[in-house]
Amino acid sequence: MENPLLFTALKFQAFLLIFMRVGAMLFVAPVFGGATVPTQTRILFSMIISLVLLPIVRFENATLPLDVLPLAFLAINELLVGLILGASLVFAFAAIQYAGQIVDFQMGFSIVNLIDPTQDVQIPIMGFFHFLVAVLIFLAMDAHHWIIRALVDSFEIVPLMQAGFSGLVVKEIARGFGDLFVVAMRIAAPAIAVLMLYNAALGIIAKTVPQINLLIVGFPARIALGMIVVGLSMTFFYPYLTHVFDMMIANAYSIMKRF
């Protein structure tokens, strides 16, 4: 009986290919790929998962090349698979941030930005708020376990060294981008509707009572109204985000099946 701890050349090559897919996916996946997670931690975590997956992934009948260039080509192939799968999981959070950006624009916060420590970029205030709430809900749902599960299943659906890129993959990614805008508009819809009505009312007041200084009165009232609407919309935020995260995982599996 073969010793499972024996690290043959075939196992080492397979480990490298598994690590390329796992590392690429976790480096861009939600929560795991945030800038607040040190790079060394992400690399170590990817190596641990790759070692755990090594006895599970089927590669015994595979013929791994001995030359550097063919092996590098396979590594890049697995890297692309991981990046695409990880990016498909980020769509949901990108939609949530975009929804916050739309709300910011309606509230007059379009030029006010904060530094997002998880991505080391500047994002609008409401975008950052929506993102933080989404991360809390994501962790409360144990959705990060779903990502690990999807990662493990990816080696069953897309076997090692057998990924093929076609137009179906691109089509599925494009569909994910389309869903991104739909999700963003649905999240921002209450604030958009209320603030548009507020703007219309403000325009009527400006025509009927021109003595009122709308610059002083209107802007603080717009911010207060926007905050109230965002607060009230949090009542349906959790149930809708559970649907969005379910859709996110389903989209990742759908992309896997197109390889």
C-alpha positions in Angstrom: 0.0 0.0 0.0 1.3 3.4 -1.0 2.3 5.7 1.9 0.0 8.8 1.6 2.8 10.9 3.1 5.2 9.9 0.3 5.6 13.0 -1.8 6.4 11.8 -5.3 7.3 14.0 -8.3 3.8 13.5 -9.7 2.3 14.6 -6.4 4.5 17.6 -6.1 3.5 18.8 -9.6 -0.1 18.2 -8.8 0.3 20.1 -5.6 1.7 23.1 -7.5 -1.2 23.1 -10.0 -3.8 22.8 -7.2 -2.1 25.6 -5.3 -2.3 27.8 -8.4 -6.1 27.4 -8.6 -6.7 27.6 -4.9 -4.3 30.6 -4.4 -5.8 32.5 -7.3 -9.3 32.0 -6.2 -8.7 32.9 -2.6 -6.7 36.0 -3.5 -9.7 37.6 -5.2 -12.6 35.9 -3.4 -14.7 37.9 -0.9 -13.4 38.2 2.7 -10.4 35.9 1.9 -9.0 38.3 -0.7 -9.3 41.5 1.3 -6.2 43.7 1.8 -6.7 43.4 5.5 -5.7 39.8 5.3 -1.8 39.7 5.1 -0.4 38.2 1.9 1.7 35.7 4.0 -1.5 34.5 5.7 -3.3 34.0 2.3 -0.4 32.1 0.9 -0.1 29.9 4.0 -3.9 29.3 4.0 -3.8 28.4 0.3 -1.0 26.0 0.8 -2.8 24.3 3.7 -6.0 23.9 1.6 -3.9 22.6 -1.3 -2.3 20.0 0.9 -5.7 18.9 2.2 -7.1 18.6 -1.3 -4.0 16.7 -2.6 -5.3 13.2 -1.6 -8.8 14.1 -2.8 -8.1 15.5 -6.3 -7.9 12.7 -8.9 -4.7 12.9 -10.9 -3.3 9.4 -10.7 -4.0 8.7 -14.3 -2.8 12.1 -15.5 0.4 12.5 -17.4 2.2 15.6 -16.2 4.8 17.1 -18.4 8.4 17.1 -17.3 9.4 20.1 -19.4 9.1 23.5 -17.8 7.1 25.3 -20.5 4.2 22.8 -20.8 4.1 22.7 -17.0 4.0 26.5 -16.8 1.2 26.5 -19.4 -0.8 24.2 -17.2 -0.1 26.4 -14.1 -1.3 29.5 -16.0 -4.4 27.6 -17.0 -5.2 26.7 -13.4 -4.4 30.2 -12.4 -7.0 31.6 -14.8 -9.6 29.1 -13.6 -9.1 30.3 -10.0 -9.1 33.9 -11.0 -12.4 33.6 -13.0 -14.1 31.6 -10.2 -12.9 34.1 -7.6 -14.0 37.1 -9.7 -17.5 35.5 -10.1 -17.8 35.6 -6.3 -16.8 39.2 -6.1 -19.7 40.3 -8.4 -22.2 40.4 -5.5 -20.0 42.7 -3.4 -19.3 44.9 -6.4 -23.0 45.3 -6.9 -23.6 46.2 -3.3 -20.8 48.9 -3.4 -22.3 50.2 -6.7 -25.7 50.5 -5.1 -24.2 52.5 -2.3 -22.5 54.7 -4.9 -25.9 55.4 -6.5 -27.4 56.3 -3.2 -24.4 58.6 -2.5 -25.0 60.4 -5.8 -28.7 60.9 -4.9 -27.8 62.2 -1.4 -25.2 64.6 -2.7 -22.2 62.6 -1.4 -20.7 61.9 -4.8 -17.5 63.8 -4.0 -17.1 62.4 -0.5 -15.0 59.2 -0.3 -13.5 57.0 2.4 -10.6 54.6 2.3 -11.7 51.0 2.2 -9.1 49.1 4.3 -10.2 45.8 2.9 -9.4 46.8 -0.7 -7.1 49.8 -0.1 -9.2 52.0 -2.5 -11.4 55.0 -2.1 -15.2 54.3 -2.1 -18.2 56.5 -1.3 -19.6 56.6 2.2 -22.8 54.7 1.5 -20.9 52.2 -0.6 -18.6 51.5 2.3 -21.6 51.2 4.7 -23.4 48.8 2.4 -20.2 46.8 2.0 -19.6 46.5 5.7 -23.2 45.4 6.4 -22.9 42.9 3.5 -19.7 41.4 4.9 -21.3 41.0 8.4 -24.3 39.3 6.8 -21.9 37.1 4.7 -20.0 35.9 7.7 -23.2 35.5 9.8 -24.6 33.2 7.1 -21.4 31.2 7.1 -21.2 32.0 3.4 -17.4 31.8 3.6 -17.9 28.1 4.1 -19.7 28.0 0.8 -16.7 29.4 -1.0 -14.5 26.7 0.4 -17.1 24.1 -0.6 -17.3 25.6 -4.1 -13.5 25.5 -4.3 -13.5 21.8 -3.4 -16.3 21.0 -5.9 -14.4 22.9 -8.6 -11.9 20.0 -8.9 -14.8 17.6 -9.4 -16.6 19.8 -12.0 -13.4 21.0 -13.7 -10.8 18.3 -13.2 -7.2 19.2 -12.8 -5.5 20.0 -16.2 -8.8 19.6 -18.1 -10.1 23.2 -18.1 -11.1 24.4 -21.5 -11.9 28.1 -22.2 -14.8 28.7 -24.6 -17.3 31.3 -25.6 -19.7 29.8 -23.0 -17.4 30.8 -20.2 -17.3 34.4 -21.5 -21.1 34.4 -22.0 -21.6 33.3 -18.4 -19.3 36.0 -17.0 -21.1 38.6 -19.1 -24.4 37.4 -17.6 -22.8 37.8 -14.1 -22.0 41.4 -15.0 -25.6 42.0 -16.1 -26.8 40.6 -12.8 -24.5 43.0 -11.0 -26.4 46.1 -12.3 -29.8 44.5 -11.6 -28.8 43.8 -8.0 -27.4 47.3 -7.5 -30.5 49.0 -8.8 -32.8 46.8 -6.7 -30.8 47.7 -3.5 -30.7 51.4 -4.3 -34.3 51.6 -5.6 -36.0 52.8 -2.4 -33.5 55.7 -2.0 -33.7 56.6 -5.7 -37.5 56.7 -5.7 -37.8 58.7 -2.5 -35.0 61.2 -3.3 -36.3 61.7 -6.8 -39.7 62.6 -5.3 -37.9 64.9 -2.9 -36.1 66.7 -5.8 -39.4 67.1 -7.6 -41.0 68.6 -4.4 -38.0 70.8 -4.0 -38.4 72.1 -7.5 -42.1 72.9 -6.9 -41.2 74.8 -3.7 -38.5 76.7 -5.5 -41.1 78.0 -8.0 -43.8 78.7 -5.5 -41.8 80.1 -2.6 -38.6 81.6 -4.2 -37.7 83.4 -0.9 -36.5 80.1 0.7 -32.8 79.5 0.4 -32.9 75.9 -0.9 -29.1 75.6 -0.8 -29.1 75.9 2.9 -32.4 74.1 3.6 -32.5 71.5 0.9 -29.1 69.9 1.2 -29.2 68.9 4.9 -32.8 67.7 4.4 -31.7 65.6 1.5 -29.0 64.0 3.6 -31.4 63.3 6.5 -34.0 61.9 4.3 -31.5 59.7 2.5 -30.2 58.3 5.9 -33.8 57.6 7.0 -34.6 55.7 3.8 -31.3 53.7 4.0 -32.1 52.9 7.6 -35.6 51.7 6.8 -34.4 49.7 3.8 -32.1 47.7 6.1 -35.3 45.7 7.1 -35.3 43.9 3.7 -31.5 44.1 3.2 -30.8 40.8 5.0 -33.4 38.6 3.2 -32.4 40.1 -0.1 -28.7 39.6 0.5 -29.3 36.0 1.3 -30.8 35.6 -2.1 -27.9 37.6 -3.7 -25.3 35.3 -2.0 -27.2 32.2 -3.1 -27.2 33.6 -6.7 -23.4 34.4 -6.3 -22.6 30.8 -5.5 -25.0 29.5 -8.2 -23.2 31.7 -10.7 -19.8 30.3 -9.7 -21.1 26.7 -10.2 -22.6 27.7 -13.6 -19.3 29.1 -14.8 -17.5 25.9 -13.6 -19.8 23.8 -15.8 -19.0 25.9 -18.9 -15.2 25.1 -18.7 
